[in-house]
Amino acid sequence: MKNRVSGYIAFLLALCGLLLGVVACSETSTAGGTTDENAVTEVSADEKAIMESKVDSIKILVQVEPADIGDYEIDSTDHWYEVKFSDVGEDYFTIEEYDPIFACYVRVHRQDFGVQFIKSVVNVGEYLQTFFMTASEDGVTYHTKLDNCNDVTNCEKDLTDFESSCESGGGTLYRHFVDCKTGELHLTCSTFKGHLSDKVADILDTNAQKMKQWCMEGK
């Protein structure tokens, strides 16, 4: 009887050892899975390039002075900032008409990871929309700037549309300067996107195509 009990205990110990081995294997496998998952979200070459790129900007007050790109984070009513791309840019789309005067340009700044839309309509106003990207170890943030001048008629609508688009896209809105009595708007929408799933070139081209459509709609 004593031998049977001893044998039974030995069997239980062996079984426990087997179960612990299975659990250990499971934990090792899970840890390995976690490692693989993290490897997928490592900073890509495109993201590293964006991180290394420095987009210059100028802060606009009563006087012009140098400023860092971080100034877009300031919600203010007495200043805004202008993005200064380092290159002339690639002409993606151009319309120039003289009767009446209408001009619209879309330029892609691949070196600085940005796209710019410029439109001027006689007796209506001037419009400038800028898209650019910044990056950190955590991922990429899309920034869209709206700078409108002299368009009293459409100012309120442009403001509302931009605010709604920013909110629906999960972005943070910065109202740098708003004066619809003179038709002037300076706004930024910043949206954190995480690690990129698309190529930077495709993202820039998609935004350029969207801006081209705005040019066509504005005719």
HUQUI-V19547 format. One record per residue. N is the residue number from 1. PHI is phi in whole degrees, 0 to 359 (none if undefined). NEAR is the number of other ideal C-beta (glycine too) atoms within 10 Angstrom. D_LAST is the distance of its C-alpha to the last C-alpha in whole Angstrom. Layout:
N_PHI_NEAR_D_LAST, N_PHI_NEAR_D_LAST
This chain:
1_none_5_100, 2_299_6_99, 3_296_7_98, 4_296_8_95, 5_297_9_94, 6_299_10_93, 7_294_10_92, 8_294_10_89, 9_297_10_88, 10_299_10_88, 11_296_10_85, 12_296_10_83, 13_298_10_83, 14_296_10_82, 15_294_10_79, 16_300_10_78, 17_299_10_78, 18_295_10_76, 19_297_10_73, 20_298_10_73, 21_296_10_72, 22_297_10_69, 23_299_10_68, 24_299_10_68, 25_298_10_66, 26_298_10_63, 27_295_10_63, 28_296_10_62, 29_296_10_60, 30_296_10_58, 31_299_10_58, 32_297_10_57, 33_296_10_54, 34_296_10_53, 35_299_9_53, 36_297_9_51, 37_296_9_48, 38_295_9_48, 39_297_8_48, 40_296_7_45, 41_263_11_43, 42_296_10_44, 43_297_17_42, 44_280_16_40, 45_297_9_39, 46_298_19_36, 47_295_20_36, 48_297_13_39, 49_295_13_37, 50_295_22_34, 51_299_15_37, 52_281_8_38, 53_278_16_35, 54_245_11_35, 55_276_20_31, 56_279_14_32, 57_210_20_31, 58_237_14_31, 59_275_19_32, 60_256_19_31, 61_240_12_33, 62_297_7_34, 63_232_6_35, 64_274_10_34, 65_215_10_36, 66_297_8_36, 67_206_18_36, 68_277_13_36, 69_297_16_33, 70_297_10_35, 71_293_18_34, 72_295_22_31, 73_280_11_34, 74_270_15_35, 75_272_11_33, 76_218_15_33, 77_244_11_32, 78_236_10_33, 79_200_16_31, 80_215_26_29, 81_220_24_28, 82_244_16_26, 83_279_22_26, 84_244_11_27, 85_289_19_27, 86_278_13_30, 87_237_12_28, 88_293_8_25, 89_98_18_23, 90_265_14_22, 91_292_10_19, 92_268_20_17, 93_200_18_14, 94_218_13_12, 95_230_15_9, 96_223_10_10, 97_230_11_10, 98_238_8_12, 99_214_6_12, 100_282_9_10, 101_290_12_10, 102_212_17_8, 103_220_16_9, 104_212_23_9, 105_227_19_12, 106_234_26_15, 107_234_21_18, 108_256_24_21, 109_251_21_24, 110_294_14_27, 111_296_13_30, 112_252_21_29, 113_59_23_28, 114_216_24_24, 115_222_29_20, 116_228_23_18, 117_242_24_14, 118_233_18_13, 119_224_21_10, 120_227_18_11, 121_236_17_9, 122_301_12_12, 123_63_7_14, 124_238_18_12, 125_166_20_14, 126_241_16_14, 127_230_22_14, 128_223_18_16, 129_237_21_17, 130_235_22_20, 131_245_24_22, 132_207_24_25, 133_237_24_29, 134_234_19_32, 135_216_23_36, 136_220_12_39, 137_297_10_42, 138_276_12_41, 139_146_14_38, 140_250_23_34, 141_243_18_32, 142_270_17_28, 143_238_20_26, 144_236_20_23, 145_252_25_22, 146_239_21_19, 147_228_22_19, 148_248_22_17, 149_225_15_18, 150_71_16_18, 151_260_19_16, 152_293_14_19, 153_297_12_17, 154_258_16_15, 155_301_21_18, 156_298_13_21, 157_294_11_18, 158_299_19_17, 159_296_17_21, 160_296_10_22, 161_297_12_19, 162_293_21_20, 163_299_15_24, 164_295_11_24, 165_297_14_23, 166_295_20_25, 167_296_12_28, 168_293_8_27, 169_270_12_27, 170_78_10_31, 171_269_20_29, 172_251_15_31, 173_264_15_29, 174_240_21_29, 175_265_16_28, 176_287_23_29, 177_202_15_27, 178_223_15_26, 179_212_12_26, 180_285_17_23, 181_292_8_25, 182_252_11_23, 183_78_19_20, 184_247_19_21, 185_228_25_22, 186_220_23_23, 187_228_22_24, 188_223_26_25, 189_243_22_26, 190_245_17_29, 191_232_14_30, 192_284_14_33, 193_250_17_33, 194_78_10_36, 195_286_16_37, 196_289_18_34, 197_254_8_35, 198_247_10_32, 199_287_12_31, 200_302_19_30, 201_302_12_28, 202_292_10_26, 203_297_20_25, 204_295_21_23, 205_295_15_22, 206_297_13_21, 207_291_23_19, 208_295_20_17, 209_295_13_16, 210_296_14_15, 211_291_24_13, 212_302_17_11, 213_298_12_10, 214_298_15_9, 215_300_20_7, 216_293_10_6, 217_289_8_6, 218_278_15_4, 219_286_9_0
